[in-house]
Amino acid sequence: MHADWIDYLATQKLLSFVPTDKQAILAPLTHLGILTVSGKDAADFLQGQTTCDIKALLDAQPVLGAYCNAKGRTISSFIIIRHQDSFQLILTHELLESVRKKLQMYVLRSDVKMTDHSDDLCISGIANIKLNPQELLYPYPQLENSFLFIGAPEQSRLFWLELSQQLDISLISSSAWLGLDIQAGIPWLYTRTSEEFVPQMLNLDKLGAISFEKGCYTGQEIVARTHYLGKNKRTMYQARCATAAEISPGCSVTDNESKVRGMVVLVAVQDNITQLLVVLHDQAVNDVNLQLANQSCDKITLN
C-alpha cells in the first residue's frame, strides 16, 4: 500500500465489526491488491488462463473469476474489471506476486504486460448504499447496493471525505468487511488455501465465475469434467463458531475423533462470533460434532 494511504487510514477510527442496523459502511480493502494485465494480446491471453469468459466482459462491469493450475486446482479467486484492452485483477495481496510469476511463464511472445498497481491504487468497499456507477466506482459482485472505489491515494482520501460529509456512514476495517464477503459466499484465497480446491468446491460456478462454453484454459479439462460428471465431493458452506480467538484460513475442520473433514477458507469476527466459509466433504455436512483443529478445538455450526 502507498505510504500516504497508510498514514491517512491511521487517522480514521475503523470499527472491527459490521454494524447490524444496515447503515451505510465504508472500508479500506487492504487485504486486496491489483494486478493490471495490459497489451493488445491481453484479452486472448487471459481467455486462455482464467475460468471466466474474458471476451464477454463489459467495460467497468466487475465479475468474479479464478485462475487454476493444470490439475484444475484454484490458485486464486479474483474480481476482474475490464478497461478496453486493459484488465484489473483484484486478488489477495498475499497471492498477487505468485500469481504474477505463474502468469508470466505463459506470456512467451504475446504483447502482454503485467503490473502490480497495489502501491499506486487504493481499493475501498462501500455497502448498504445506492450510488450510480461512475469513473473509479464499480458495482461489487454478489453484494447488493455495494461498490468498489479504486483510485490513487489522494483520490481515495477525497472520496472518503466527501462520502463521510454527505452520509451518516460507518467506517469499518478490512477484516470486518470480510464478514460481508462471507455472507455473500465470496471465497478469497490465501497461501495456505491456494491450489487446494477445484473452483466448484468454492461454489464459483454458482457465482457465475466459470464459463463452460468459452473453450480451453489452464485446468479447464478437470473443471469441465467435475461439472459434467458431477464428481465434486466437497462443497463450501457458511458456518459460525462461538469464539473470538484468531483462526486462520487453512485451519482444518475435524470431527470429534480428529478425522479431517474439511478446511477453513475465510474468517471474520462479529460480536465475539467468528463467521466462516468452510469447504467440507459431503459426508461431513450432517455431522453435528464438527470442530476446528485449533488449540481449543472450537465447535463450529453450519448456517
C-alpha positions in Angstrom: 0.0 0.0 0.0 1.1 3.6 -0.6 2.6 5.3 2.5 0.2 8.2 2.2 -2.8 5.9 2.2 -1.5 4.0 5.3 -1.0 7.4 7.1 -4.5 8.5 6.2 -6.1 5.3 7.4 -4.2 5.6 10.7 -6.2 8.8 11.4 -9.5 7.1 10.9 -11.5 5.2 13.6 -12.3 1.9 11.9 -14.8 -0.4 13.6 -13.7 -4.0 13.9 -17.3 -5.2 13.2 -20.1 -4.6 10.7 -23.0 -2.5 12.3 -26.2 -4.5 12.4 -28.5 -1.7 11.5 -27.8 -1.8 7.8 -26.2 1.6 8.0 -24.0 2.7 5.0 -20.5 1.4 5.5 -17.1 2.2 4.0 -14.0 0.1 4.3 -10.4 0.1 3.1 -9.9 -3.3 1.4 -6.3 -3.5 2.4 -6.2 -7.3 2.1 -6.6 -6.9 -1.7 -4.2 -5.8 -4.3 -4.4 -5.1 -8.1 -2.6 -6.8 -10.9 -3.1 -5.0 -14.2 -2.8 -7.0 -17.4 -2.5 -4.9 -20.5 -1.4 -5.1 -24.1 -3.0 -5.9 -27.4 -3.0 -9.6 -26.6 -4.2 -9.3 -23.0 -7.8 -10.5 -23.7 -6.7 -13.6 -25.6 -4.0 -14.3 -23.0 -6.4 -14.1 -20.1 -9.1 -16.1 -22.0 -6.6 -19.0 -22.1 -5.7 -18.7 -18.4 -8.9 -17.9 -16.4 -12.2 -19.6 -15.8 -14.4 -16.6 -16.7 -15.2 -15.5 -20.3 -12.9 -12.6 -20.8 -14.2 -11.7 -24.2 -17.8 -11.4 -22.8 -16.7 -8.8 -20.2 -18.2 -5.3 -20.5 -16.1 -2.3 -19.6 -16.2 -1.3 -16.0 -18.5 -4.2 -15.0 -16.6 -6.4 -12.5 -17.1 -10.1 -12.4 -15.7 -13.0 -10.3 -13.2 -15.4 -11.8 -10.5 -17.9 -10.9 -7.0 -18.8 -12.0 -6.3 -22.6 -11.9 -3.2 -24.8 -12.2 -3.1 -27.6 -14.7 -4.8 -30.0 -12.3 -7.8 -27.7 -12.1 -7.0 -26.5 -8.5 -7.7 -22.9 -7.8 -4.5 -20.8 -7.4 -6.5 -17.7 -6.8 -10.0 -16.3 -7.0 -10.3 -12.7 -8.2 -12.6 -9.8 -9.3 -11.7 -8.7 -12.8 -12.6 -5.3 -14.3 -12.1 -4.6 -18.0 -11.0 -1.2 -19.3 -10.9 -1.8 -23.1 -7.6 -3.7 -23.7 -6.5 -3.5 -20.0 -7.7 -5.6 -17.2 -7.5 -5.2 -13.4 -7.3 -8.4 -11.5 -8.2 -7.8 -7.8 -7.0 -10.6 -5.5 -5.4 -11.0 -2.1 -2.1 -9.3 -1.6 -0.7 -12.5 -0.3 -1.1 -14.3 -3.6 -0.5 -11.4 -6.0 3.2 -11.9 -6.7 3.0 -15.7 -7.1 0.1 -15.3 -9.5 2.0 -12.7 -11.5 5.0 -15.0 -11.8 2.9 -18.0 -12.8 1.0 -16.0 -15.4 4.3 -14.5 -16.7 5.5 -18.0 -17.6 2.8 -18.3 -20.3 3.3 -14.8 -21.9 6.0 -16.0 -24.2 5.9 -13.7 -27.3 2.5 -12.3 -26.6 2.0 -8.5 -26.3 1.1 -8.7 -22.6 2.4 -6.6 -19.7 1.6 -7.3 -16.1 2.0 -4.6 -13.5 1.4 -4.7 -9.7 -0.5 -1.5 -9.0 -1.1 -2.2 -5.3 1.0 0.7 -4.2 -0.5 3.1 -6.8 -4.2 2.4 -6.4 -6.3 2.0 -3.2 -9.3 -0.2 -3.0 -12.4 0.8 -0.9 -15.6 -1.1 -0.3 -18.9 0.7 0.1 -22.1 -1.2 1.2 -25.7 -0.5 2.1 -26.0 2.5 -0.2 -27.5 3.3 -3.6 -25.0 5.1 -5.9 -24.7 5.5 -9.6 -21.6 3.7 -11.0 -19.2 6.2 -12.4 -15.5 6.6 -13.1 -13.5 4.8 -10.4 -16.7 3.5 -8.8 -17.9 0.0 -9.8 -20.6 -2.5 -8.6 -19.3 -5.0 -6.1 -20.0 -8.5 -7.5 -22.6 -10.5 -5.5 -23.3 -7.7 -2.9 -26.5 -5.7 -3.5 -26.1 -1.9 -3.2 -22.4 -2.3 -2.8 -19.5 -0.8 -4.7 -15.7 -0.8 -5.2 -13.9 2.5 -5.4 -10.4 2.2 -7.0 -8.3 5.3 -7.1 -4.9 6.9 -6.3 -4.3 7.7 -2.6 -5.4 11.4 -2.9 -8.5 10.4 -5.0 -9.4 7.8 -2.4 -8.9 10.3 0.5 -11.2 12.8 -1.2 -13.8 10.2 -1.9 -13.8 9.2 1.8 -14.1 12.8 2.9 -16.9 13.6 0.5 -18.9 10.4 1.4 -18.5 11.0 5.1 -19.7 14.6 4.8 -22.8 13.6 2.7 -23.9 10.5 4.6 -24.1 9.0 8.1 -21.6 6.3 7.3 -19.7 3.8 9.5 -16.1 3.2 8.8 -15.1 -0.4 9.2 -11.8 -2.3 8.9 -10.8 -4.6 6.1 -11.2 -7.7 8.2 -14.7 -6.6 9.2 -15.6 -6.3 5.5 -14.7 -9.9 5.1 -17.9 -10.7 7.0 -19.9 -9.3 4.1 -18.0 -11.5 1.7 -18.7 -14.5 3.8 -22.4 -13.7 3.8 -22.3 -13.4 0.0 -20.2 -16.6 -0.3 -17.2 -14.9 -1.9 -14.1 -17.1 -1.4 -10.9 -15.2 -1.2 -7.8 -17.5 -1.2 -4.5 -17.1 0.7 -1.2 -19.0 0.6 -2.5 -21.9 2.8 -5.6 -22.4 0.7 -4.2 -21.8 -2.7 -4.3 -24.9 -5.0 -6.4 -26.8 -2.5 -9.8 -26.8 -4.3 -11.3 -27.1 -7.8 -13.5 -24.0 -8.4 -16.7 -25.9 -7.8 -15.7 -26.7 -4.3 -15.7 -22.9 -3.7 -19.1 -22.5 -5.3 -17.5 -20.4 -8.0 -19.8 -22.0 -10.6 -22.9 -20.8 -8.7 -21.3 -17.3 -8.5 -21.0 -17.1 -12.3 -17.2 -17.2 -12.2 -16.9 -20.2 -14.5 -17.8 -20.3 -18.2 -18.4 -23.8 -19.6 -18.7 -22.6 -23.2 -15.6 -20.4 -23.6 -13.2 -23.1 -24.6 -9.8 -24.1 -23.3 -7.9 -22.6 -20.4 -5.4 -23.9 -17.9 -7.2 -26.6 -15.8 -10.3 -26.5 -18.0 -10.4 -30.3 -18.5 -10.7 -31.0 -14.8 -13.1 -28.2 -14.2 -15.3 -29.3 -17.0 -15.2 -33.0 -16.0 -16.2 -32.1 -12.5 -19.1 -30.1 -13.9 -20.4 -32.6 -16.4 -19.8 -35.8 -14.4 -20.9 -34.4 -11.1 -17.9 -35.7 -9.3 -17.5 -32.8 -6.8 -17.2 -34.4 -3.4 -16.5 -31.2 -1.4 -18.6 -28.0 -1.1 -18.2 -24.7 0.6 -20.6 -23.7 3.4 -21.2 -20.7 5.7 -20.5 -21.6 9.3 -20.1 -19.9 12.7 -18.0 -20.5 15.8 -18.6 -19.1 19.3 -15.1 -17.7 19.8 -13.2 -14.6 19.0 -9.9 -16.4 19.1 -7.8 -15.9 16.0 -8.4 -18.5 13.3 -6.5 -18.6 10.0 -7.6 -19.7 6.6 -6.2 -23.2 6.1 -7.2 -24.4 9.6 -8.5 -27.9 9.4 -12.1 -28.9 10.3 -12.3 -32.2 12.1 -14.9 -34.4 13.7 -14.7 -35.4 17.4 -12.4 -38.3 16.5 -9.9 -35.8 15.0 -10.6 -37.0 11.5 -10.1 -34.2 9.0 -13.4 -33.3 7.3 -12.7 -30.0 5.7 -10.8 -26.7 5.7 -11.4 -23.1 6.7 -11.4 -20.7 3.7 -12.3 -17.3 5.1 -12.7 -15.8 8.6 -14.3 -12.7 10.1 -15.2 -11.9 13.7 -18.6 -10.3 14.5 -19.7 -9.7 18.1 -17.5 -12.4 19.6 -18.8 -14.9 17.0 -16.5 -16.0 14.2 -18.1 -16.2 10.8 -16.5 -18.8 8.5 -16.5 -20.1 5.0 -15.5 -23.8 5.1 -15.1 -26.5 2.5 -16.4 -29.8 3.7 -16.5 -33.3 2.4 -20.1 -34.1 1.5 -20.5 -36.9 4.1 -19.5 -34.4 6.9 -22.3 -32.0 6.3 -24.7 -33.7 8.7 -22.0 -34.2 11.4 -23.1 -32.3 14.5 -19.6 -32.7 16.0 -17.5 -30.6 13.6 -14.8 -28.6 15.3 -11.7 -26.6 14.4 -8.2 -28.2 14.7 -7.1 -25.3 16.9 -5.8 -25.3 20.4 -9.2 -25.1 22.0 -11.0 -27.4 19.4 -13.8 -24.9 19.0 -17.0 -26.3 17.8 -18.5 -25.0 14.5 -22.1 -24.9 13.4 -23.2 -24.6 9.7 -25.6 -21.7 9.0 
